Amino acid sequence: MDGGRTVHTIGDLRAHQPLAAVGQSARTRLLDPTAAPLRDQPDWPALRDTITAWCQSGFSLVRASAALHMHRNTVVSRMNKIEQLAGRPLREHRTAMALYLAGLADRLGGGPDR
């Protein structure tokens, strides 16, 4: 954002705003290829909340587990499941961000199409 001189939180990106501004079909085009294997799981809301909390906590397991009010090992277990289902490691920033944006898009749900 400023040439790498400052560290910003994921909240600074305000990613929810552009996602909310587009129609449901655009959010679905992001969500389907990115999170389809995860969305098929009965615990998708818990997986979605885990990836969201992990990203919003600065990729810290300790802070994510505190935000989710659960033991760190539960977060680790969920993240392992997410990696398995996604077929990509969460330590790759592009994977984490794609899943984060997919989670936000899923939370926004339906909306007017543009």
N, CA, C and O atoms as a GROMACS GRO file, in nm:
protein
  456
    1MET      N    1   0.081  -0.119   0.000
    1MET     CA    2   0.000   0.000   0.000
    1MET      C    3   0.086   0.126   0.000
    1MET      O    4   0.052   0.225  -0.066
    2ASP      N    5   0.195   0.123   0.073
    2ASP     CA    6   0.281   0.242   0.075
    2ASP      C    7   0.426   0.203   0.048
    2ASP      O    8   0.518   0.259   0.108
    3GLY      N    9   0.446   0.109  -0.042
    3GLY     CA   10   0.581   0.070  -0.078
    3GLY      C   11   0.647  -0.023   0.022
    3GLY      O   12   0.769  -0.038   0.020
    4GLY      N   13   0.570  -0.085   0.108
    4GLY     CA   14   0.625  -0.183   0.202
    4GLY      C   15   0.684  -0.125   0.329
    4GLY      O   16   0.752  -0.196   0.403
    5ARG      N   17   0.660   0.002   0.356
    5ARG     CA   18   0.717   0.064   0.475
    5ARG      C   19   0.633   0.044   0.599
    5ARG      O   20   0.682   0.064   0.711
    6THR      N   21   0.509   0.004   0.583
    6THR     CA   22   0.420  -0.011   0.697
    6THR      C   23   0.350  -0.146   0.690
    6THR      O   24   0.318  -0.195   0.582
    7VAL      N   25   0.328  -0.204   0.804
    7VAL     CA   26   0.251  -0.327   0.811
    7VAL      C   27   0.105  -0.291   0.832
    7VAL      O   28   0.073  -0.208   0.917
    8HIS      N   29   0.018  -0.351   0.753
    8HIS     CA   30  -0.125  -0.326   0.762
    8HIS      C   31  -0.196  -0.454   0.803
    8HIS      O   32  -0.150  -0.564   0.773
    9THR      N   33  -0.306  -0.439   0.872
    9THR     CA   34  -0.388  -0.556   0.904
    9THR      C   35  -0.478  -0.586   0.786
    9THR      O   36  -0.499  -0.503   0.698
   10ILE      N   37  -0.530  -0.708   0.785
   10ILE     CA   38  -0.618  -0.748   0.676
   10ILE      C   39  -0.745  -0.661   0.675
   10ILE      O   40  -0.805  -0.640   0.570
   11GLY      N   41  -0.783  -0.612   0.791
   11GLY     CA   42  -0.899  -0.524   0.800
   11GLY      C   43  -0.878  -0.393   0.725
   11GLY      O   44  -0.973  -0.331   0.678
   12ASP      N   45  -0.751  -0.350   0.715
   12ASP     CA   46  -0.720  -0.228   0.641
   12ASP      C   47  -0.758  -0.240   0.493
   12ASP      O   48  -0.783  -0.139   0.427
   13LEU      N   49  -0.761  -0.362   0.443
   13LEU     CA   50  -0.792  -0.382   0.302
   13LEU      C   51  -0.940  -0.359   0.272
   13LEU      O   52  -0.978  -0.330   0.158
   14ARG      N   53  -1.023  -0.373   0.374
   14ARG     CA   54  -1.168  -0.357   0.360
   14ARG      C   55  -1.223  -0.439   0.243
   14ARG      O   56  -1.302  -0.390   0.162
   15ALA      N   57  -1.179  -0.565   0.237
   15ALA     CA   58  -1.216  -0.653   0.126
   15ALA      C   59  -1.366  -0.677   0.119
   15ALA      O   60  -1.418  -0.706   0.011
   16HIS      N   61  -1.434  -0.666   0.230
   16HIS     CA   62  -1.579  -0.689   0.230
   16HIS      C   63  -1.654  -0.584   0.147
   16HIS      O   64  -1.761  -0.613   0.094
   17GLN      N   65  -1.598  -0.464   0.137
   17GLN     CA   66  -1.669  -0.358   0.066
   17GLN      C   67  -1.684  -0.386  -0.085
   17GLN      O   68  -1.795  -0.377  -0.137
   18PRO      N   69  -1.573  -0.420  -0.156
   18PRO     CA   70  -1.594  -0.451  -0.298
   18PRO      C   71  -1.675  -0.579  -0.319
   18PRO      O   72  -1.749  -0.590  -0.417
   19LEU      N   73  -1.662  -0.676  -0.227
   19LEU     CA   74  -1.741  -0.798  -0.241
   19LEU      C   75  -1.890  -0.768  -0.224
   19LEU      O   76  -1.974  -0.827  -0.292
   20ALA      N   77  -1.922  -0.679  -0.133
   20ALA     CA   78  -2.062  -0.643  -0.111
   20ALA      C   79  -2.118  -0.561  -0.228
   20ALA      O   80  -2.238  -0.562  -0.252
   21ALA      N   81  -2.030  -0.492  -0.298
   21ALA     CA   82  -2.074  -0.405  -0.406
   21ALA      C   83  -2.108  -0.480  -0.535
   21ALA      O   84  -2.179  -0.428  -0.621
   22VAL      N   85  -2.059  -0.602  -0.547
   22VAL     CA   86  -2.088  -0.680  -0.668
   22VAL      C   87  -2.208  -0.770  -0.642
   22VAL      O   88  -2.244  -0.796  -0.527
   23GLY      N   89  -2.266  -0.817  -0.746
   23GLY     CA   90  -2.383  -0.904  -0.734
   23GLY      C   91  -2.347  -1.045  -0.690
   23GLY      O   92  -2.229  -1.082  -0.686
   24GLN      N   93  -2.450  -1.122  -0.657
   24GLN     CA   94  -2.431  -1.259  -0.612
   24GLN      C   95  -2.360  -1.344  -0.716
   24GLN      O   96  -2.278  -1.428  -0.679
   25SER      N   97  -2.389  -1.326  -0.843
   25SER     CA   98  -2.326  -1.410  -0.946
   25SER      C   99  -2.175  -1.389  -0.947
   25SER      O  100  -2.101  -1.485  -0.969
   26ALA      N  101  -2.128  -1.267  -0.925
   26ALA     CA  102  -1.983  -1.242  -0.920
   26ALA      C  103  -1.922  -1.307  -0.796
   26ALA      O  104  -1.812  -1.362  -0.803
   27ARG      N  105  -1.992  -1.300  -0.683
   27ARG     CA  106  -1.942  -1.365  -0.561
   27ARG      C  107  -1.938  -1.517  -0.579
   27ARG      O  108  -1.847  -1.583  -0.532
   28THR      N  109  -2.038  -1.570  -0.647
   28THR     CA  110  -2.043  -1.714  -0.672
   28THR      C  111  -1.928  -1.757  -0.762
   28THR      O  112  -1.871  -1.864  -0.743
   29ARG      N  113  -1.893  -1.674  -0.860
   29ARG     CA  114  -1.780  -1.707  -0.948
   29ARG      C  115  -1.649  -1.711  -0.870
   29ARG      O  116  -1.558  -1.786  -0.907
   30LEU      N  117  -1.637  -1.636  -0.764
   30LEU     CA  118  -1.520  -1.642  -0.676
   30LEU      C  119  -1.530  -1.764  -0.585
   30LEU      O  120  -1.432  -1.837  -0.567
   31LEU      N  121  -1.645  -1.784  -0.529
   31LEU     CA  122  -1.666  -1.887  -0.427
   31LEU      C  123  -1.657  -2.028  -0.483
   31LEU      O  124  -1.592  -2.114  -0.423
   32ASP      N  125  -1.720  -2.054  -0.596
   32ASP     CA  126  -1.729  -2.191  -0.647
   32ASP      C  127  -1.594  -2.256  -0.674
   32ASP      O  128  -1.568  -2.364  -0.620
   33PRO      N  129  -1.507  -2.197  -0.754
   33PRO     CA  130  -1.380  -2.266  -0.781
   33PRO      C  131  -1.284  -2.266  -0.662
   33PRO      O  132  -1.198  -2.353  -0.651
   34THR      N  133  -1.299  -2.169  -0.575
   34THR     CA  134  -1.206  -2.155  -0.464
   34THR      C  135  -1.241  -2.245  -0.347
   34THR      O  136  -1.153  -2.310  -0.290
   35ALA      N  137  -1.367  -2.251  -0.312
   35ALA     CA  138  -1.406  -2.318  -0.188
   35ALA      C  139  -1.506  -2.431  -0.207
   35ALA      O  140  -1.562  -2.479  -0.109
   36ALA      N  141  -1.530  -2.475  -0.330
   36ALA     CA  142  -1.631  -2.579  -0.354
   36ALA      C  143  -1.610  -2.703  -0.269
   36ALA      O  144  -1.705  -2.751  -0.208
   37PRO      N  145  -1.487  -2.759  -0.261
   37PRO     CA  146  -1.471  -2.881  -0.180
   37PRO      C  147  -1.498  -2.856  -0.031
   37PRO      O  148  -1.540  -2.947   0.040
   38LEU      N  149  -1.473  -2.736   0.014
   38LEU     CA  150  -1.498  -2.704   0.155
   38LEU      C  151  -1.646  -2.682   0.180
   38LEU      O  152  -1.699  -2.724   0.283
   39ARG      N  153  -1.714  -2.617   0.087
   39ARG     CA  154  -1.856  -2.588   0.103
   39ARG      C  155  -1.941  -2.715   0.102
   39ARG      O  156  -2.054  -2.714   0.151
   40ASP      N  157  -1.888  -2.823   0.046
   40ASP     CA  158  -1.959  -2.950   0.045
   40ASP      C  159  -1.957  -3.018   0.181
   40ASP      O  160  -2.031  -3.115   0.203
   41GLN      N  161  -1.875  -2.970   0.271
   41GLN     CA  162  -1.862  -3.031   0.403
   41GLN      C  163  -1.972  -2.982   0.497
   41GLN      O  164  -2.011  -2.866   0.492
   42PRO      N  165  -2.023  -3.072   0.582
   42PRO     CA  166  -2.126  -3.028   0.676
   42PRO      C  167  -2.076  -2.923   0.776
   42PRO      O  168  -2.155  -2.847   0.832
   43ASP      N  169  -1.945  -2.920   0.799
   43ASP     CA  170  -1.888  -2.822   0.892
   43ASP      C  171  -1.830  -2.700   0.821
   43ASP      O  172  -1.742  -2.632   0.874
   44TRP      N  173  -1.880  -2.672   0.698
   44TRP     CA  174  -1.830  -2.556   0.623
   44TRP      C  175  -1.837  -2.427   0.704
   44TRP      O  176  -1.740  -2.352   0.701
   45PRO      N  177  -1.945  -2.396   0.775
   45PRO     CA  178  -1.944  -2.270   0.851
   45PRO      C  179  -1.828  -2.262   0.952
   45PRO      O  180  -1.768  -2.156   0.969
   46ALA      N  181  -1.797  -2.372   1.016
   46ALA     CA  182  -1.685  -2.373   1.111
   46ALA      C  183  -1.552  -2.357   1.038
   46ALA      O  184  -1.462  -2.288   1.087
   47LEU      N  185  -1.537  -2.422   0.923
   47LEU     CA  186  -1.414  -2.408   0.845
   47LEU      C  187  -1.399  -2.265   0.794
   47LEU      O  188  -1.290  -2.208   0.798
   48ARG      N  189  -1.508  -2.210   0.745
   48ARG     CA  190  -1.508  -2.071   0.696
   48ARG      C  191  -1.469  -1.975   0.808
   48ARG      O  192  -1.388  -1.884   0.788
   49ASP      N  193  -1.528  -1.993   0.925
   49ASP     CA  194  -1.497  -1.905   1.038
   49ASP      C  195  -1.352  -1.920   1.082
   49ASP      O  196  -1.290  -1.824   1.126
   50THR      N  197  -1.298  -2.040   1.070
   50THR     CA  198  -1.159  -2.064   1.109
   50THR      C  199  -1.064  -1.991   1.017
   50THR      O  200  -0.973  -1.922   1.064
   51ILE      N  201  -1.082  -2.004   0.887
   51ILE     CA  202  -0.991  -1.937   0.792
   51ILE      C  203  -1.006  -1.785   0.805
   51ILE      O  204  -0.907  -1.712   0.795
   52THR      N  205  -1.128  -1.739   0.827
   52THR     CA  206  -1.151  -1.595   0.843
   52THR      C  207  -1.081  -1.543   0.968
   52THR      O  208  -1.012  -1.441   0.964
   53ALA      N  209  -1.099  -1.612   1.079
   53ALA     CA  210  -1.036  -1.569   1.204
   53ALA      C  211  -0.885  -1.574   1.195
   53ALA      O  212  -0.816  -1.485   1.246
   54TRP      N  213  -0.831  -1.677   1.130
   54TRP     CA  214  -0.686  -1.690   1.118
   54TRP      C  215  -0.628  -1.574   1.036
   54TRP      O  216  -0.526  -1.515   1.073
   55CYS      N  217  -0.693  -1.542   0.927
   55CYS     CA  218  -0.646  -1.430   0.844
   55CYS      C  219  -0.660  -1.297   0.918
   55CYS      O  220  -0.568  -1.215   0.916
   56GLN      N  221  -0.774  -1.276   0.981
   56GLN     CA  222  -0.798  -1.150   1.049
   56GLN      C  223  -0.713  -1.134   1.175
   56GLN      O  224  -0.698  -1.022   1.225
   57SER      N  225  -0.658  -1.243   1.225
   57SER     CA  226  -0.572  -1.235   1.344
   57SER      C  227  -0.425  -1.226   1.307
   57SER      O  228  -0.338  -1.250   1.391
   58GLY      N  229  -0.398  -1.191   1.183
   58GLY     CA  230  -0.258  -1.177   1.141
   58GLY      C  231  -0.190  -1.311   1.122
   58GLY      O  232  -0.068  -1.322   1.140
   59PHE      N  233  -0.267  -1.414   1.086
   59PHE     CA  234  -0.215  -1.549   1.061
   59PHE      C  235  -0.153  -1.609   1.186
   59PHE      O  236  -0.055  -1.684   1.179
   60SER      N  237  -0.209  -1.576   1.300
   60SER     CA  238  -0.163  -1.626   1.429
   60SER      C  239  -0.261  -1.730   1.482
   60SER      O  240  -0.379  -1.702   1.500
   61LEU      N  241  -0.211  -1.850   1.506
   61LEU     CA  242  -0.296  -1.956   1.562
   61LEU      C  243  -0.346  -1.920   1.701
   61LEU      O  244  -0.461  -1.947   1.735
   62VAL      N  245  -0.260  -1.860   1.780
   62VAL     CA  246  -0.297  -1.823   1.917
   62VAL      C  247  -0.409  -1.720   1.915
   62VAL      O  248  -0.509  -1.736   1.986
   63ARG      N  249  -0.395  -1.615   1.835
   63ARG     CA  250  -0.498  -1.512   1.830
   63ARG      C  251  -0.627  -1.564   1.764
   63ARG      O  252  -0.737  -1.526   1.804
   64ALA      N  253  -0.613  -1.650   1.664
   64ALA     CA  254  -0.732  -1.708   1.600
   64ALA      C  255  -0.807  -1.795   1.699
   64ALA      O  256  -0.930  -1.790   1.705
   65SER      N  257  -0.736  -1.876   1.775
   65SER     CA  258  -0.804  -1.963   1.872
   65SER      C  259  -0.872  -1.879   1.981
   65SER      O  260  -0.980  -1.915   2.028
   66ALA      N  261  -0.811  -1.769   2.019
   66ALA     CA  262  -0.875  -1.680   2.118
   66ALA      C  263  -1.001  -1.616   2.059
   66ALA      O  264  -1.103  -1.607   2.126
   67ALA      N  265  -0.992  -1.572   1.934
   67ALA     CA  266  -1.108  -1.510   1.869
   67ALA      C  267  -1.223  -1.608   1.853
   67ALA      O  268  -1.340  -1.570   1.861
   68LEU      N  269  -1.189  -1.736   1.830
   68LEU     CA  270  -1.291  -1.838   1.811
   68LEU      C  271  -1.334  -1.904   1.942
   68LEU      O  272  -1.426  -1.987   1.944
   69HIS      N  273  -1.267  -1.868   2.051
   69HIS     CA  274  -1.295  -1.925   2.183
   69HIS      C  275  -1.281  -2.077   2.183
   69HIS      O  276  -1.368  -2.150   2.229
   70MET      N  277  -1.167  -2.122   2.128
   70MET     CA  278  -1.141  -2.266   2.125
   70MET      C  279  -0.991  -2.292   2.142
   70MET      O  280  -0.909  -2.202   2.130
   71HIS      N  281  -0.959  -2.416   2.169
   71HIS     CA  282  -0.821  -2.456   2.189
   71HIS      C  283  -0.743  -2.443   2.058
   71HIS      O  284  -0.797  -2.466   1.950
   72ARG      N  285  -0.618  -2.408   2.069
   72ARG     CA  286  -0.531  -2.392   1.953
   72ARG      C  287  -0.528  -2.518   1.868
   72ARG      O  288  -0.526  -2.510   1.745
   73ASN      N  289  -0.527  -2.637   1.932
   73ASN     CA  290  -0.522  -2.762   1.857
   73ASN      C  291  -0.646  -2.783   1.770
   73ASN      O  292  -0.638  -2.847   1.665
   74THR      N  293  -0.759  -2.730   1.812
   74THR     CA  294  -0.880  -2.738   1.731
   74THR      C  295  -0.863  -2.654   1.605
   74THR      O  296  -0.904  -2.696   1.496
   75VAL      N  297  -0.804  -2.537   1.618
   75VAL     CA  298  -0.777  -2.452   1.502
   75VAL      C  299  -0.680  -2.522   1.408
   75VAL      O  300  -0.700  -2.522   1.287
   76VAL      N  301  -0.575  -2.583   1.463
   76VAL     CA  302  -0.478  -2.656   1.382
   76VAL      C  303  -0.546  -2.770   1.307
   76VAL      O  304  -0.521  -2.789   1.188
   77SER      N  305  -0.632  -2.844   1.376
   77SER     CA  306  -0.703  -2.955   1.313
   77SER      C  307  -0.791  -2.906   1.198
   77SER      O  308  -0.793  -2.966   1.091
   78ARG      N  309  -0.863  -2.798   1.221
   78ARG     CA  310  -0.948  -2.742   1.115
   78ARG      C  311  -0.864  -2.692   0.997
   78ARG      O  312  -0.901  -2.712   0.881
   79MET      N  313  -0.754  -2.628   1.027
   79MET     CA  314  -0.668  -2.578   0.919
   79MET      C  315  -0.609  -2.693   0.838
   79MET      O  316  -0.597  -2.683   0.716
   80ASN      N  317  -0.574  -2.802   0.904
   80ASN     CA  318  -0.526  -2.920   0.832
   80ASN      C  319  -0.634  -2.974   0.739
   80ASN      O  320  -0.606  -3.012   0.626
   81LYS      N  321  -0.758  -2.976   0.788
   81LYS     CA  322  -0.870  -3.022   0.705
   81LYS      C  323  -0.890  -2.928   0.586
   81LYS      O  324  -0.913  -2.974   0.474
   82ILE      N  325  -0.881  -2.799   0.609
   82ILE     CA  326  -0.896  -2.701   0.501
   82ILE      C  327  -0.789  -2.724   0.395
   82ILE      O  328  -0.819  -2.725   0.275
   83GLU      N  329  -0.666  -2.743   0.438
   83GLU     CA  330  -0.556  -2.768   0.342
   83GLU      C  331  -0.580  -2.895   0.262
   83GLU      O  332  -0.560  -2.897   0.141
   84GLN      N  333  -0.624  -3.000   0.330
   84GLN     CA  334  -0.652  -3.127   0.261
   84GLN      C  335  -0.760  -3.109   0.156
   84GLN      O  336  -0.744  -3.153   0.042
   85LEU      N  337  -0.868  -3.046   0.194
   85LEU     CA  338  -0.980  -3.029   0.102
   85LEU      C  339  -0.947  -2.932  -0.011
   85LEU      O  340  -0.987  -2.955  -0.126
   86ALA      N  341  -0.876  -2.827   0.020
   86ALA     CA  342  -0.840  -2.727  -0.081
   86ALA      C  343  -0.729  -2.779  -0.173
   86ALA      O  344  -0.716  -2.735  -0.287
   87GLY      N  345  -0.650  -2.872  -0.122
   87GLY     CA  346  -0.540  -2.925  -0.201
   87GLY      C  347  -0.423  -2.829  -0.215
   87GLY      O  348  -0.338  -2.844  -0.303
   88ARG      N  349  -0.421  -2.730  -0.127
   88ARG     CA  350  -0.314  -2.630  -0.131
   88ARG      C  351  -0.279  -2.591   0.012
   88ARG      O  352  -0.366  -2.588   0.098
   89PRO      N  353  -0.151  -2.560   0.037
   89PRO     CA  354  -0.113  -2.521   0.173
   89PRO      C  355  -0.158  -2.378   0.206
   89PRO      O  356  -0.149  -2.288   0.123
   90LEU      N  357  -0.206  -2.360   0.327
   90LEU     CA  358  -0.250  -2.228   0.371
   90LEU      C  359  -0.134  -2.132   0.391
   90LEU      O  360  -0.155  -2.011   0.396
   91ARG      N  361  -0.014  -2.183   0.403
   91ARG     CA  362   0.102  -2.095   0.419
   91ARG      C  363   0.136  -2.020   0.290
   91ARG      O  364   0.214  -1.925   0.292
   92GLU      N  365   0.076  -2.064   0.180
   92GLU     CA  366   0.088  -1.986   0.056
   92GLU      C  367  -0.011  -1.871   0.068
   92GLU      O  368  -0.131  -1.893   0.079
   93HIS      N  369   0.039  -1.751   0.065
   93HIS     CA  370  -0.045  -1.634   0.090
   93HIS      C  371  -0.161  -1.623  -0.009
   93HIS      O  372  -0.271  -1.582   0.028
   94ARG      N  373  -0.137  -1.660  -0.133
   94ARG     CA  374  -0.246  -1.652  -0.232
   94ARG      C  375  -0.359  -1.748  -0.198
   94ARG      O  376  -0.476  -1.716  -0.217
   95THR      N  377  -0.325  -1.865  -0.148
   95THR     CA  378  -0.427  -1.961  -0.106
   95THR      C  379  -0.506  -1.906   0.011
   95THR      O  380  -0.629  -1.908   0.011
   96ALA      N  381  -0.435  -1.856   0.111
   96ALA     CA  382  -0.502  -1.802   0.229
   96ALA      C  383  -0.594  -1.686   0.191
   96ALA      O  384  -0.707  -1.679   0.238
   97MET      N  385  -0.546  -1.597   0.108
   97MET     CA  386  -0.627  -1.482   0.069
   97MET      C  387  -0.747  -1.523  -0.015
   97MET      O  388  -0.856  -1.468   0.001
   98ALA      N  389  -0.728  -1.618  -0.106
   98ALA     CA  390  -0.839  -1.665  -0.189
   98ALA      C  391  -0.948  -1.727  -0.101
   98ALA      O  392  -1.066  -1.702  -0.122
   99LEU      N  393  -0.908  -1.808  -0.004
   99LEU     CA  394  -1.005  -1.870   0.085
   99LEU      C  395  -1.069  -1.767   0.179
   99LEU      O  396  -1.187  -1.778   0.212
  100TYR      N  397  -0.992  -1.669   0.221
  100TYR     CA  398  -1.047  -1.561   0.303
  100TYR      C  399  -1.155  -1.486   0.226
  100TYR      O  400  -1.265  -1.463   0.278
  101LEU      N  401  -1.124  -1.448   0.102
  101LEU     CA  402  -1.222  -1.376   0.020
  101LEU      C  403  -1.344  -1.463  -0.010
  101LEU      O  404  -1.457  -1.414  -0.012
  102ALA      N  405  -1.322  -1.592  -0.032
  102ALA     CA  406  -1.434  -1.683  -0.054
  102ALA      C  407  -1.522  -1.691   0.070
  102ALA      O  408  -1.644  -1.694   0.061
  103GLY      N  409  -1.459  -1.693   0.187
  103GLY     CA  410  -1.535  -1.695   0.312
  103GLY      C  411  -1.617  -1.569   0.330
  103GLY      O  412  -1.732  -1.574   0.372
  104LEU      N  413  -1.558  -1.455   0.298
  104LEU     CA  414  -1.632  -1.329   0.306
  104LEU      C  415  -1.749  -1.329   0.207
  104LEU      O  416  -1.859  -1.287   0.241
  105ALA      N  417  -1.723  -1.377   0.086
  105ALA     CA  418  -1.828  -1.382  -0.016
  105ALA      C  419  -1.942  -1.473   0.029
  105ALA      O  420  -2.059  -1.443   0.007
  106ASP      N  421  -1.907  -1.584   0.093
  106ASP     CA  422  -2.010  -1.676   0.142
  106ASP      C  423  -2.093  -1.611   0.253
  106ASP      O  424  -2.214  -1.627   0.256
  107ARG      N  425  -2.027  -1.539   0.342
  107ARG     CA  426  -2.100  -1.472   0.450
  107ARG      C  427  -2.196  -1.366   0.397
  107ARG      O  428  -2.303  -1.343   0.454
  108LEU      N  429  -2.158  -1.302   0.287
  108LEU     CA  430  -2.246  -1.199   0.229
  108LEU      C  431  -2.371  -1.261   0.170
  108LEU      O  432  -2.476  -1.196   0.163
  109GLY      N  433  -2.360  -1.385   0.126
  109GLY     CA  434  -2.476  -1.458   0.075
  109GLY      C  435  -2.538  -1.391  -0.044
  109GLY      O  436  -2.470  -1.327  -0.124
  110GLY      N  437  -2.669  -1.406  -0.056
  110GLY     CA  438  -2.742  -1.352  -0.169
  110GLY      C  439  -2.745  -1.200  -0.168
  110GLY      O  440  -2.721  -1.136  -0.066
  111GLY      N  441  -2.775  -1.147  -0.281
  111GLY     CA  442  -2.783  -1.002  -0.293
  111GLY      C  443  -2.824  -0.967  -0.433
  111GLY      O  444  -2.830  -1.054  -0.520
  112PRO      N  445  -2.852  -0.842  -0.456
  112PRO     CA  446  -2.895  -0.803  -0.591
  112PRO      C  447  -2.784  -0.823  -0.691
  112PRO      O  448  -2.667  -0.794  -0.663
  113ASP      N  449  -2.819  -0.872  -0.805
  113ASP     CA  450  -2.722  -0.891  -0.913
  113ASP      C  451  -2.715  -0.764  -0.995
  113ASP      O  452  -2.815  -0.695  -1.015
  114ARG      N  453  -2.597  -0.735  -1.041
  114ARG     CA  454  -2.577  -0.613  -1.121
  114ARG      C  455  -2.548  -0.649  -1.264
  114ARG      O  456  -2.528  -0.561  -1.347
   0.00000   0.00000   0.00000
